[in-house]
């Protein structure tokens, strides 16, 4: 279920320290009911990239189009990534976050920044956008917990802002709902 931006901004997440110049694009509740100590399972699932790769035909088609466009236009060239033309958020990590490393996400194109007991973040950067995938573990109000997934972005120039505006309806109506259904399916199978 899509949540208001305040569902992310009202929480004392550590990611706020790193992303003051980023915009919250999307916040989603994940159908992953669990206990306080189940968060590592969710991070492992997200980090595997399976829910994003195995989504709907429409989502796979959109990813294929994006990857082809990225290759043809050089949007994803290594020099465009974190540490290249865009400074990595790793440079902003405090000492304690630097030591809180988590699983490395390659399948979903994000590089892990840190992993805490209830919070994980990864980043990606290309010629259009610097983005953060943030996953938190929040109380559900019924003695349990659920995952919460947030996407934060900082577009690179006018082309990046245009790109983010152009893909917004696809993200919100196709990509994330399909991925969340897959997250639920995998979560139930774990």
trRosetta pair geometry for C-beta under 8 A, 3 or more apart (Angstrom, degrees):
i j d omega theta_ij theta_ji phi_ij phi_ji
1 28 6.9 151 75 -158 36 70
1 29 4.7 -2 56 47 89 111
2 26 7.1 -76 -134 -159 97 90
2 27 7.1 95 -167 78 61 61
2 28 5.8 -44 -103 -101 48 75
2 172 7.1 31 -94 -152 142 96
2 176 7.9 84 -84 109 93 140
3 7 3.8 -32 150 18 132 158
3 8 7.5 128 98 -29 122 83
3 27 4.3 -71 71 112 99 105
3 28 6.3 169 7 -105 92 18
3 29 5.5 100 -47 -33 118 88
3 148 7.2 -25 16 -144 155 105
4 7 5.5 123 65 -16 66 94
4 27 6.9 -12 90 60 22 132
5 8 6.1 -62 -174 40 50 103
5 9 5.8 26 144 -6 84 117
5 24 4.7 123 -143 96 104 137
5 27 6.0 151 -108 -5 36 130
6 9 5.5 -63 -124 52 40 100
6 10 5.0 40 175 -27 78 113
7 10 6.8 -35 -118 31 13 107
7 11 7.6 11 159 -20 44 110
7 27 5.0 158 67 142 111 146
7 29 7.7 -78 170 -61 157 90
7 148 6.7 -147 143 -152 112 137
8 11 6.5 -71 -166 26 31 108
8 13 7.2 -30 -173 2 74 143
8 24 5.6 168 72 -135 142 141
8 27 4.7 -141 -30 -103 114 133
8 134 7.4 98 -145 86 123 135
8 136 7.9 155 -123 7 76 139
8 148 7.1 179 -88 148 79 126
8 150 4.5 90 -106 -99 142 147
9 16 7.6 102 -136 -99 60 119
9 24 6.5 -103 -51 -31 103 156
11 136 6.8 88 115 -175 162 170
11 138 7.2 -90 -100 -101 148 118
12 16 7.7 -87 -162 15 37 136
13 16 5.5 120 79 -18 82 93
13 119 5.7 150 -142 -122 90 142
13 134 6.9 56 180 -180 153 139
13 136 6.2 -88 -98 -86 120 135
14 17 5.8 -34 -177 14 61 115
14 18 7.6 41 138 -6 73 103
14 97 6.4 171 156 -90 140 124
14 114 7.3 -60 98 86 137 144
14 116 6.6 112 10 -21 139 150
14 119 6.0 142 27 106 100 157
14 121 8.0 -127 83 -10 94 133
15 18 5.7 -66 -161 43 50 106
15 19 5.6 5 157 7 84 123
15 119 6.9 -149 -26 -179 99 127
15 121 5.1 144 -95 -78 115 146
15 132 6.7 148 -162 152 126 147
15 134 4.9 -30 -60 -113 171 137
15 150 8.0 166 83 76 159 130
15 152 7.3 168 154 0 128 150
16 19 6.5 -80 -128 52 26 88
16 20 7.2 61 174 -72 63 71
17 20 7.8 -25 -169 -37 19 97
17 92 7.4 170 126 149 85 111
17 94 7.1 -21 134 -23 153 114
18 89 5.0 63 178 -167 126 117
18 92 4.7 130 -129 105 85 133
18 93 7.1 4 -93 -79 125 56
18 113 7.4 120 157 176 176 154
18 121 7.6 145 56 123 146 164
18 132 7.7 134 104 -99 117 155
19 22 3.8 -44 -172 28 98 127
19 89 7.4 -11 -70 -121 79 137
19 132 5.9 -88 -90 12 138 157
19 152 5.1 21 -171 143 151 157
19 154 7.9 -154 -152 -40 84 112
21 154 5.9 39 121 -106 87 135
22 130 7.6 -106 -102 97 105 97
22 132 6.3 5 -157 13 168 121
22 152 4.1 58 141 160 133 111
22 153 6.1 148 -162 69 93 17
22 154 4.8 -84 -104 -49 70 95
23 152 6.6 162 76 -159 35 68
23 153 5.6 -28 58 64 89 75
23 154 7.0 137 7 -83 80 52
24 27 6.5 4 174 -45 118 103
24 150 6.3 -45 -144 -171 98 114
24 151 7.7 114 -163 80 53 51
24 152 5.5 -37 -97 -102 51 81
25 151 4.5 -45 60 97 113 100
25 152 6.6 173 4 -107 86 22
25 153 5.2 44 -40 3 124 112
25 164 7.2 -116 -111 -166 130 118
25 168 7.7 -140 -165 -114 106 89
25 171 7.5 -19 150 121 125 159
26 149 7.9 -2 113 112 97 86
26 150 6.9 176 92 -148 56 48
26 151 4.6 27 46 35 93 108
26 171 6.5 -136 -44 140 149 123
26 172 6.6 -166 -104 -91 126 85
26 176 6.3 -138 161 -70 156 162
27 148 6.8 -2 -172 180 91 100
27 149 7.4 162 -154 87 44 49
27 150 4.8 -5 -105 -104 76 87
28 148 7.1 165 84 -159 46 55
28 149 4.8 -13 61 61 98 95
28 150 7.6 -178 22 -75 65 44
28 176 5.9 -166 -60 175 153 128
28 180 6.0 -119 164 -84 142 134
29 146 5.9 17 -169 135 94 138
29 147 7.6 129 -171 86 48 57
29 148 5.9 -30 -108 -106 53 75
30 42 7.2 114 102 -147 152 127
30 135 7.9 10 -15 -143 147 100
30 146 6.1 170 67 170 70 88
30 147 3.5 -19 54 78 132 104
30 148 6.6 -144 5 -74 92 23
30 149 5.7 80 -51 -15 113 104
30 180 6.3 -144 -121 -138 68 93
30 183 5.6 -66 -155 124 110 147
30 184 7.6 -169 -179 -65 72 76
30 187 7.9 137 154 -51 106 152
31 146 7.4 -33 -118 -145 21 112
31 180 6.9 95 9 169 95 94
31 183 7.0 135 51 98 78 97
31 184 4.0 14 76 -99 121 112
31 187 6.9 -179 102 52 74 148
32 38 7.7 -174 153 127 101 126
32 42 5.5 81 162 -102 158 117
32 146 5.7 124 63 -151 72 62
32 147 4.3 29 46 3 135 108
32 183 6.6 -61 -60 149 111 107
32 184 7.2 -129 -64 -99 66 57
32 187 4.6 -132 -115 -127 82 155
33 140 6.8 -15 -119 -37 84 163
33 144 5.3 9 -163 151 91 146
33 145 7.4 130 -156 72 46 47
33 146 6.1 -26 -90 -87 50 82
34 38 3.2 -100 166 64 139 158
34 39 7.6 172 95 -53 140 48
34 41 7.2 -176 -122 56 159 128
34 42 7.4 -141 12 -43 154 113
34 137 8.0 -62 72 -147 117 111
34 144 6.5 135 66 -175 25 99
34 145 5.3 -42 74 69 76 95
34 146 7.5 136 24 -87 79 36
35 38 5.1 112 51 -21 66 107
35 144 6.9 -70 -86 -137 41 74
35 145 6.7 40 151 21 8 110
36 39 7.7 -29 169 -17 42 102
36 137 7.7 106 -149 142 49 133
36 145 6.0 121 -88 -27 42 139
37 40 7.6 -16 171 13 65 101
38 41 5.1 -42 -174 29 72 121
38 42 6.7 72 134 -21 83 98
38 137 7.7 160 76 -137 75 133
38 145 6.7 173 51 69 109 123
39 42 5.6 -55 -153 34 43 112
39 43 6.4 40 153 -19 73 103
39 117 6.6 102 56 166 150 50
39 118 5.8 -129 -91 -111 163 46
39 120 7.9 164 166 -21 106 109
39 137 4.0 -67 -96 -61 117 151
39 145 7.3 -57 -62 131 88 150
39 147 7.8 134 -124 -92 72 87
40 43 5.6 -53 -145 38 36 112
40 44 6.2 39 156 -21 67 105
41 44 5.8 -56 -150 36 29 112
41 45 6.4 30 152 -19 63 107
41 187 7.9 100 133 -131 114 78
41 190 5.9 119 -173 157 125 157
42 45 5.6 -54 -150 36 32 113
42 46 6.3 27 155 -14 67 106
42 135 6.6 -166 131 161 113 135
42 137 6.9 154 41 -86 147 101
42 147 4.8 173 -157 -80 150 130
42 187 7.4 12 -102 -107 79 110
43 46 5.9 -55 -144 41 31 107
43 47 5.8 30 157 -19 66 113
43 102 6.1 -90 176 -171 140 133
43 103 6.3 146 143 20 101 116
43 115 6.3 73 -156 -130 161 119
43 120 4.7 123 -116 -36 117 161
43 135 6.4 166 -96 86 73 140
44 47 5.7 -57 -138 42 26 112
44 48 6.5 39 156 -34 61 101
44 103 6.4 110 -104 -25 57 159
45 48 5.9 -49 -156 18 28 115
45 50 7.1 -76 -167 47 67 111
45 51 6.9 50 157 -22 95 117
45 183 6.6 103 138 -140 129 79
45 186 5.5 147 -149 119 121 132
45 187 6.6 13 -117 -78 172 73
45 190 7.1 -78 -75 -62 123 141
46 49 8.0 43 163 -64 39 36
46 51 7.1 -38 -110 29 51 125
46 105 7.4 -38 127 -101 80 133
46 108 7.2 -30 167 -13 71 161
46 120 7.4 154 69 86 138 140
46 133 7.6 -178 168 145 128 131
46 135 5.6 -158 -6 -58 172 160
46 149 7.6 171 -113 -103 138 120
46 183 7.4 13 -82 -115 77 116
47 102 7.3 -143 -80 140 141 105
47 103 3.9 43 -163 98 166 131
47 104 7.3 96 -164 72 117 26
47 105 4.7 -119 -140 -84 69 90
47 108 7.5 -118 -139 16 28 122
47 112 7.3 7 -118 -73 117 115
47 120 8.0 -79 -56 159 106 152
47 122 7.9 140 -105 -48 82 147
48 51 7.9 91 76 -1 97 75
48 107 6.5 -9 149 40 38 147
49 52 5.3 -65 -167 46 66 110
49 53 5.5 56 139 -20 92 110
49 105 6.6 135 -59 -161 96 88
49 106 7.3 -65 -38 78 144 52
49 107 2.4 -134 18 101 166 121
49 108 4.2 -161 -107 -39 89 79
50 53 5.9 -63 -135 44 30 103
50 54 5.5 -3 178 6 70 121
50 107 7.4 25 -41 124 44 156
50 182 7.1 -155 125 157 78 122
50 186 6.2 115 100 -88 128 151
51 54 6.6 -64 -122 51 20 92
51 55 6.8 52 164 -65 56 89
51 179 4.9 84 141 -165 101 75
51 180 7.7 62 175 -74 133 17
51 182 3.8 153 -143 104 76 113
51 183 4.5 22 -118 -64 157 69
51 186 6.0 -105 -71 5 96 137
52 55 6.3 -24 -156 -23 27 115
52 59 7.9 -134 -166 157 54 130
52 63 7.8 119 159 -87 90 145
52 107 7.0 150 62 129 115 96
52 108 5.0 106 23 -108 155 94
52 179 5.3 9 -93 -118 61 119
52 182 7.6 -165 -43 74 26 147
53 60 7.7 53 -173 -102 46 94
53 63 8.0 -130 -115 101 51 176
53 107 6.2 -60 -38 174 125 116
54 182 5.6 145 86 -140 93 140
55 59 3.7 -24 103 73 127 152
55 60 6.5 179 70 -43 80 77
55 175 7.3 59 131 -149 170 51
55 178 3.8 83 -171 135 115 116
55 179 5.2 -46 -86 -73 131 59
55 181 7.6 104 -136 59 82 98
55 182 5.3 -99 -91 -26 68 140
56 59 4.6 99 56 6 79 101
56 60 7.0 -143 98 -2 43 86
56 174 7.2 -111 62 -172 133 85
56 178 4.1 -100 0 -128 104 138
56 181 8.0 53 -44 56 98 134
57 60 5.8 -55 -147 39 32 110
57 61 6.2 36 152 -22 65 107
58 61 5.6 -56 -150 36 29 115
58 62 6.4 30 152 -19 64 104
58 174 5.2 -103 122 -158 125 125
58 178 7.1 -170 66 -56 96 152
59 62 5.7 -51 -147 35 33 111
59 63 6.4 33 154 -18 65 104
59 174 5.9 178 -76 150 77 95
59 175 5.3 121 -124 -113 101 57
59 178 4.4 -142 -36 77 141 155
59 179 7.0 159 -145 -48 159 80
60 63 5.7 -53 -148 37 32 112
60 64 6.3 35 152 -22 65 105
61 64 5.6 -53 -148 34 31 112
61 65 6.5 32 153 -18 64 103
62 65 5.7 -53 -149 36 33 111
62 66 6.3 31 153 -18 66 107
62 170 5.8 157 -133 179 147 131
62 174 6.5 123 -24 111 151 137
62 175 6.3 -100 83 -75 151 102
63 66 5.6 -56 -146 39 32 111
63 67 6.1 30 156 -19 67 107
64 67 5.8 -53 -143 38 29 109
64 68 6.3 29 156 -18 63 107
65 68 5.9 -58 -149 38 28 110
65 69 6.2 25 155 -15 65 109
66 69 5.8 -56 -144 41 29 108
66 70 6.0 34 155 -23 65 109
67 70 5.5 -52 -143 37 29 116
67 71 6.3 30 156 -19 63 105
67 76 7.9 -23 -136 2 59 153
68 71 5.8 -55 -149 35 29 109
68 72 6.2 22 156 -13 65 110
69 72 5.9 -59 -142 43 30 107
69 73 5.7 3 168 5 68 118
69 75 6.9 21 122 4 80 136
70 73 6.5 -67 -131 52 20 92
70 74 7.8 -95 173 86 51 4
70 75 4.1 -90 -134 58 70 109
70 76 4.2 34 172 -9 122 112
70 126 6.9 -50 -138 -164 114 153
71 74 7.8 21 -179 -71 23 36
71 76 7.1 -29 -70 42 50 112
73 127 7.7 -130 127 59 103 143
74 77 4.8 3 -173 -35 84 119
74 80 7.5 140 148 -30 79 139
74 127 7.0 59 110 -20 76 148
75 80 6.7 -143 171 114 37 170
75 126 4.9 45 156 161 82 125
75 127 4.6 -118 -140 37 61 108
75 128 5.9 0 -153 -16 119 102
76 80 6.4 -135 -144 66 16 130
76 81 7.5 38 -166 -62 60 97
76 126 4.9 -39 -95 -123 59 126
76 127 7.8 -101 -51 3 32 90
77 80 4.8 92 62 -2 78 107
77 81 7.8 -140 96 -18 46 85
77 84 7.9 -179 106 172 82 166
77 126 8.0 114 32 -147 55 83
77 127 7.5 44 28 -39 93 112
78 81 5.8 -49 -159 14 41 117
78 84 6.3 157 137 -74 56 143
79 84 4.1 157 -172 -160 39 130
79 85 6.0 64 146 -26 79 94
80 84 5.6 -14 6 92 8 143
80 85 5.5 -20 -121 30 46 117
80 86 7.1 35 174 -1 51 104
80 125 6.7 -153 141 124 68 84
80 126 4.9 39 128 -154 124 49
80 127 4.6 -58 -143 -51 140 76
81 84 5.0 81 54 7 57 122
81 86 7.0 -93 154 47 19 106
81 124 7.2 -62 -138 -164 91 61
81 125 5.1 124 -153 70 42 88
81 126 6.6 -3 -84 -84 62 55
82 86 6.0 -59 -100 92 43 98
82 87 7.5 5 -155 139 68 23
82 88 3.6 71 177 -96 106 90
82 89 7.2 -61 -133 11 128 68
82 90 7.2 93 165 3 131 104
82 111 6.2 -115 35 41 143 138
82 123 5.7 89 -70 107 141 120
82 124 7.3 -114 -27 -142 106 23
82 125 4.8 125 -57 16 64 121
82 130 7.6 101 -84 -136 81 100
83 86 7.8 5 15 79 27 63
83 87 7.3 50 -88 -142 32 36
83 88 4.7 4 -51 -29 76 116
83 90 7.8 -1 -65 39 101 122
84 125 7.4 -171 45 96 97 122
85 125 7.9 -159 70 139 77 125
85 127 7.5 33 65 -100 144 68
86 125 3.9 -137 71 179 148 151
86 130 5.0 179 -170 -85 145 118
86 156 7.0 -89 -81 -86 119 127
87 91 5.5 -52 171 26 107 146
88 91 5.6 120 76 -11 74 91
88 111 7.9 -47 -138 81 120 137
88 123 6.8 144 -152 82 76 147
88 125 7.6 -130 -95 -2 61 137
89 92 5.2 -51 -165 35 62 113
89 93 7.1 86 138 -46 73 83
89 113 5.7 -22 91 -115 117 135
89 121 8.0 -71 102 131 149 127
89 123 5.2 155 18 -54 119 155
89 132 7.0 41 -25 -89 161 116
90 93 5.5 -27 -158 -6 44 120
90 98 7.6 85 -165 -112 81 85
90 113 6.4 -151 -78 -131 71 80
93 97 4.3 -134 -161 93 96 112
93 98 4.6 129 122 -66 128 77
93 113 6.8 -177 -79 -178 120 94
93 114 6.7 147 -127 -51 124 124
94 97 5.0 86 52 13 75 103
94 98 7.0 -132 95 -12 36 90
95 98 5.6 -53 -148 29 31 117
95 99 6.8 22 157 -12 62 106
96 99 6.0 -61 -155 38 33 107
96 100 6.5 28 150 -20 66 113
97 100 5.4 -60 -143 38 39 111
97 113 7.4 -9 165 147 113 91
97 114 4.5 -59 -169 -89 86 156
98 101 7.9 -6 166 -54 38 88
98 114 7.7 -63 -66 -90 17 111
100 114 4.4 47 92 -163 100 100
100 115 5.6 -149 157 61 86 52
100 116 5.6 10 180 -74 147 69
101 112 6.4 89 -168 120 75 125
101 114 6.5 -76 -95 -118 33 50
101 115 6.5 17 132 18 23 98
102 112 4.6 -145 71 -162 84 136
102 113 7.9 14 30 62 105 43
102 114 6.3 78 -8 155 102 22
102 115 2.6 113 -73 -40 112 123
102 120 5.2 48 -59 -135 178 107
102 122 7.9 -100 74 -66 119 94
103 112 6.0 162 84 -69 38 147
103 115 7.2 72 5 -61 63 145
104 111 6.6 -16 -152 -144 82 63
104 112 5.1 -106 -101 5 44 115
105 108 5.0 -34 173 50 119 100
105 109 7.4 -12 128 57 98 24
105 110 4.2 10 88 74 130 86
105 111 6.6 -149 57 -91 78 18
105 112 5.9 120 3 -52 85 80
105 122 4.9 -2 32 -133 131 166
105 133 7.7 -60 75 59 166 139
106 109 7.3 30 -175 -86 37 26
106 111 7.9 36 -83 -87 60 66
108 122 7.6 89 89 92 115 151
108 133 7.1 -3 131 -18 131 170
109 124 4.9 36 132 -106 94 148
110 122 3.3 85 150 127 120 125
110 123 6.2 133 -154 56 85 15
110 124 5.0 -88 -98 -41 59 100
110 131 7.9 -88 -100 98 100 97
110 133 4.9 -66 -92 22 161 125
111 122 5.8 167 75 -163 28 92
111 123 5.8 -30 57 62 84 72
111 124 6.9 130 6 -81 78 61
112 115 6.9 -20 -169 -39 123 98
112 120 7.4 -51 -139 -174 96 99
112 121 7.7 112 -158 90 55 47
112 122 4.9 -48 -95 -99 40 96
113 121 4.5 -30 51 97 122 95
113 122 5.9 -176 -4 -102 83 32
113 123 5.7 69 -53 -12 114 99
113 132 7.6 -13 -12 -136 145 103
114 119 7.8 16 103 111 99 94
114 120 7.2 -157 97 -139 53 49
114 121 5.9 19 47 45 78 95
115 119 7.7 173 -152 94 37 55
115 120 4.8 4 -112 -108 75 92
116 119 4.4 14 51 54 112 89
116 120 7.3 -158 30 -68 63 52
117 137 7.7 -90 132 46 62 134
118 136 6.1 31 149 -163 82 74
118 137 4.2 -115 -147 52 77 101
118 138 7.7 101 -178 -66 117 46
119 134 7.3 -18 -162 -169 89 92
119 135 7.4 157 -152 87 43 54
119 136 5.1 -6 -102 -108 75 78
119 137 7.3 -117 -54 15 47 81
120 134 7.4 162 86 -155 51 48
120 135 4.8 -5 59 59 97 99
120 136 7.9 -169 25 -75 62 40
121 132 5.8 -9 -167 -172 106 108
121 133 7.0 159 -153 83 53 53
121 134 4.8 -10 -104 -105 90 75
121 135 7.6 -174 -76 23 45 64
122 132 7.1 156 81 -155 39 60
122 133 4.9 -7 60 55 92 100
123 130 7.0 -5 -170 -178 111 82
123 131 6.7 157 -154 87 62 49
123 132 5.2 -29 -98 -99 77 70
123 133 7.7 -168 -81 18 28 71
124 130 7.7 -176 94 -152 46 44
124 131 5.2 -6 59 59 87 96
124 133 7.7 40 -1 -13 100 101
125 129 7.3 -137 -136 107 53 47
125 130 4.3 -3 -108 -111 98 76
125 131 7.3 174 -81 20 49 63
125 156 8.0 91 -166 -49 91 129
126 129 6.5 20 52 49 83 62
126 156 7.9 -133 92 10 51 140
127 156 6.1 -126 172 80 39 148
127 159 7.7 -15 137 97 94 129
127 160 7.6 -148 132 -75 53 100
128 155 6.8 -45 163 -147 65 77
128 156 5.8 177 176 42 13 103
128 159 6.4 -99 -117 119 78 91
128 160 4.3 149 -174 -112 55 76
128 163 4.3 -39 -161 57 133 164
128 164 7.4 162 156 -43 107 79
129 153 5.2 -30 -167 -157 123 111
129 154 6.9 142 -162 72 70 44
129 155 5.2 -42 -102 -110 83 52
129 156 6.0 -139 -74 -1 26 87
129 160 5.1 146 -67 -159 66 111
129 163 6.8 -132 -34 88 107 125
129 164 6.1 107 -82 -67 134 108
130 153 7.0 139 76 -159 51 58
130 154 4.6 -13 60 60 102 99
130 156 6.7 98 -20 -53 83 96
131 151 6.4 -17 -168 -169 111 91
131 152 6.8 152 -158 82 58 51
131 153 4.8 -18 -103 -102 81 80
131 154 7.8 -164 -73 25 42 62
132 150 7.9 4 105 106 93 89
132 151 7.2 154 79 -157 56 44
132 152 4.3 -5 54 57 106 102
132 153 7.6 -157 21 -70 70 40
133 149 7.1 -21 -169 -163 86 95
133 150 7.8 149 -161 80 40 51
133 151 6.2 -16 -103 -103 61 71
134 149 7.2 148 82 -157 55 45
134 150 4.4 -17 64 63 105 99
134 151 7.7 -172 22 -77 79 24
134 152 6.5 39 -9 -5 118 109
135 147 5.9 -21 -168 -164 99 108
135 148 7.1 151 -157 76 50 49
135 149 5.3 -13 -103 -101 77 72
135 150 7.8 -174 -76 23 34 70
136 147 7.2 140 76 -159 44 56
136 148 4.6 -18 62 59 95 103
136 150 7.4 24 -1 0 105 110
137 145 5.2 17 176 176 91 133
137 146 7.7 167 -153 81 54 27
137 147 6.3 -34 -99 -100 60 57
137 148 7.6 -166 -74 16 15 84
138 145 6.4 151 77 -153 30 79
138 146 6.0 -29 65 64 83 76
138 147 7.7 102 20 -143 82 12
138 148 5.1 34 -1 -17 125 125
139 144 7.5 132 -154 84 58 35
139 145 5.9 -55 -100 -98 38 70
140 143 7.9 -38 62 52 93 30
140 144 4.7 -12 34 79 125 84
140 145 6.0 -179 -19 -113 94 13
140 146 4.8 89 -80 -14 108 105
147 183 7.6 -104 66 164 146 140
149 176 8.0 -177 96 -147 131 111
149 180 7.8 -151 33 -92 139 97
151 171 7.8 -93 48 -177 164 141
153 164 6.1 154 126 -116 159 140
155 160 3.3 158 -176 122 86 107
155 161 4.3 131 112 -66 165 58
155 163 7.1 159 -136 52 112 96
155 164 5.2 -103 -83 -9 119 133
156 159 7.3 -22 93 70 79 88
156 160 4.0 129 50 -47 56 148
157 160 5.2 106 56 10 62 101
157 161 7.2 -116 112 -2 38 91
158 161 5.6 -52 -146 37 36 111
158 162 6.2 37 154 -19 67 106
159 162 5.6 -54 -147 39 32 113
159 163 6.2 38 151 -24 65 106
160 163 5.5 -50 -144 34 31 115
160 164 6.4 31 157 -18 65 104
161 164 5.9 -53 -148 36 30 109
161 165 6.5 29 153 -17 63 107
162 165 5.7 -56 -148 38 31 110
162 166 6.2 31 154 -21 66 109
163 166 5.7 -58 -147 35 28 111
163 167 6.4 8 162 -5 65 110
164 167 6.4 -65 -142 44 27 97
164 168 6.6 54 154 -54 61 91
165 168 5.8 -30 -155 -10 32 120
167 170 5.1 -64 -162 48 64 114
167 171 5.6 68 140 -29 89 102
168 171 5.8 -58 -146 34 28 111
168 172 6.2 9 166 -6 65 114
169 172 6.1 -65 -139 46 29 102
169 173 5.6 -4 174 8 69 120
170 173 6.7 -66 -124 51 18 89
170 174 5.2 -38 -166 38 60 119
170 175 6.0 55 140 -17 77 107
171 174 7.5 -37 -73 54 5 75
171 175 4.9 -42 -129 45 45 124
171 176 5.8 44 169 -17 69 104
172 175 7.9 21 -10 44 20 87
172 176 6.4 -9 -115 32 30 122
172 177 7.9 50 163 -24 37 97
173 177 6.9 -23 -179 4 26 128
174 177 6.8 -82 -150 42 9 101
174 178 6.2 0 168 -11 56 118
175 178 6.3 -72 -155 38 20 106
175 179 6.3 12 159 -14 63 113
176 179 5.5 -56 -140 41 34 110
176 180 6.0 35 161 -22 69 106
177 180 5.8 -56 -144 37 29 111
177 181 6.5 33 155 -21 63 102
178 181 5.8 -52 -152 32 32 112
178 182 6.6 29 150 -15 64 106
179 182 5.6 -57 -152 39 35 112
179 183 6.3 41 148 -24 68 101
180 183 5.3 -43 -145 31 37 116
180 184 6.5 40 153 -19 63 100
181 184 5.7 -53 -153 35 32 113
181 185 6.4 34 149 -21 64 106
182 185 5.4 -50 -144 35 35 114
182 186 6.2 31 157 -13 67 105
183 186 6.0 -58 -147 42 28 106
183 187 5.9 32 154 -26 65 111
184 187 5.6 -55 -142 35 28 115
184 188 6.4 26 160 -17 63 105
185 188 6.2 -59 -154 35 26 107
185 189 6.6 17 152 -14 61 112
186 189 5.6 -65 -149 41 34 110
186 190 6.5 46 152 -38 68 97
187 190 5.9 -43 -154 12 32 115
